[in-house]
Amino acid sequence: MKKILIVCGTGASSGFMAASVRKAAKARKEDLEILARSDYAVEEYAKEIALLLVGPHLSYILPDLERIVAPY
């Protein structure tokens, strides 16, 4: 099972997006775990995720997030 982490500033809007992705994955019979968290959780999940999706309003921290996930 692959894990996808969706982040936004507080985790609220990413929760709505995660629900939509879960529904789509289920319809396609994809074996995915979709997590929705705040951007502060990226370090905690970096080792175990296959994909990181970042809300567009957080584009200013992309370099920091890329640095965190780069080793994985």
C-alpha positions as CSV (number, residue, x, y, z in Angstrom):
1,M,0.0,0.0,0.0
2,K,1.3,3.4,-1.0
3,K,0.8,6.4,1.3
4,I,0.0,9.9,0.0
5,L,0.3,12.9,2.3
6,I,-1.7,16.0,1.5
7,V,-0.7,19.1,3.4
8,C,-2.1,22.6,3.9
9,G,-1.6,25.2,6.5
10,T,-3.8,23.7,9.2
11,G,-4.9,20.3,7.8
12,A,-8.5,21.4,7.3
13,S,-8.6,22.0,3.5
14,S,-6.3,19.0,2.9
15,G,-8.9,16.9,4.7
16,F,-11.5,17.7,2.1
17,M,-9.0,16.9,-0.7
18,A,-8.1,13.6,1.0
19,A,-11.7,12.5,1.1
20,S,-12.0,13.2,-2.7
21,V,-8.8,11.3,-3.4
22,R,-9.9,8.4,-1.2
23,K,-13.2,8.1,-3.1
24,A,-11.4,8.2,-6.5
25,A,-8.8,5.6,-5.4
26,K,-11.6,3.3,-4.1
27,A,-13.5,3.6,-7.4
28,R,-10.3,2.7,-9.3
29,K,-9.5,-0.1,-6.8
30,E,-6.1,1.5,-6.0
31,D,-4.4,0.4,-2.8
32,L,-3.6,3.8,-1.3
33,E,-3.7,5.4,2.1
34,I,-4.4,9.1,1.9
35,L,-3.4,11.2,4.9
36,A,-4.3,14.9,5.4
37,R,-2.1,16.8,7.8
38,S,-0.7,20.3,8.5
39,D,2.6,21.2,6.8
40,Y,4.3,20.7,10.1
41,A,3.8,16.9,9.9
42,V,5.9,16.4,6.8
43,E,9.0,15.5,8.7
44,E,7.0,12.9,10.7
45,Y,5.8,11.2,7.6
46,A,8.6,11.8,5.1
47,K,10.1,8.3,5.5
48,E,6.8,6.5,4.8
49,I,5.1,8.4,2.0
50,A,5.3,7.7,-1.7
51,L,3.8,11.1,-2.7
52,L,3.5,14.5,-1.1
53,L,0.8,16.9,-2.3
54,V,1.1,20.5,-1.2
55,G,-1.6,23.1,-1.2
56,P,-0.9,25.9,-3.7
57,H,-1.0,28.5,-1.0
58,L,2.1,26.9,0.6
59,S,4.3,27.4,-2.5
60,Y,6.5,29.7,-0.5
61,I,7.7,26.7,1.7
62,L,8.3,24.2,-1.2
63,P,12.1,24.5,-0.9
64,D,11.9,23.6,2.7
65,L,9.6,20.7,2.1
66,E,11.7,19.4,-0.8
67,R,14.8,19.5,1.5
68,I,12.9,17.4,4.1
69,V,11.8,14.7,1.7
70,A,14.8,14.7,-0.6
71,P,16.6,11.9,1.3
72,Y,13.7,9.6,0.9
